[in-house]
Amino acid sequence: MRYTLQKIISFSEIIEPKEKVNIIMEDPDDNRVLECAKEGNVDYIVTNDRHLLKLKEFEGIKIITPAELLRLIKNIKIN
């Protein structure tokens, strides 16, 4: 477990959003995920959270399940 955590930290970046959003009313804490994703300029949010998944996309950021991510990875062609 310790090795896994160290590995994740080695390629992680701490994001401190400058802008607040208030998109998800049912679970306001989920808005923090959107804020970090936007500030981090990410392409995808990978989650099983139903409130986030209901959006499908936020400001060009696709919101997908882990299963969808695995399907995407499986279809990537490496030259």
FENDA-V422221 format. One record per residue. N is the residue number from 1. SS is DSSP state (a for helix, b for strand, c for the rest). Layout:
# FENDA-V422221
n | ss
N | SS
N | SS
This chain:
# FENDA-V422221
n | ss
1 | c
2 | a
3 | a
4 | a
5 | a
6 | a
7 | a
8 | a
9 | a
10 | a
11 | c
12 | c
13 | c
14 | c
15 | c
16 | c
17 | c
18 | c
19 | c
20 | c
21 | c
22 | c
23 | c
24 | c
25 | c
26 | c
27 | c
28 | c
29 | c
30 | a
31 | a
32 | a
33 | a
34 | a
35 | a
36 | a
37 | a
38 | a
39 | a
40 | c
41 | c
42 | c
43 | c
44 | b
45 | b
46 | b
47 | c
48 | c
49 | c
50 | a
51 | a
52 | a
53 | a
54 | a
55 | a
56 | c
57 | b
58 | b
59 | c
60 | c
61 | b
62 | b
63 | b
64 | b
65 | c
66 | a
67 | a
68 | a
69 | a
70 | a
71 | a
72 | a
73 | a
74 | a
75 | a
76 | c
77 | c
78 | c
79 | c
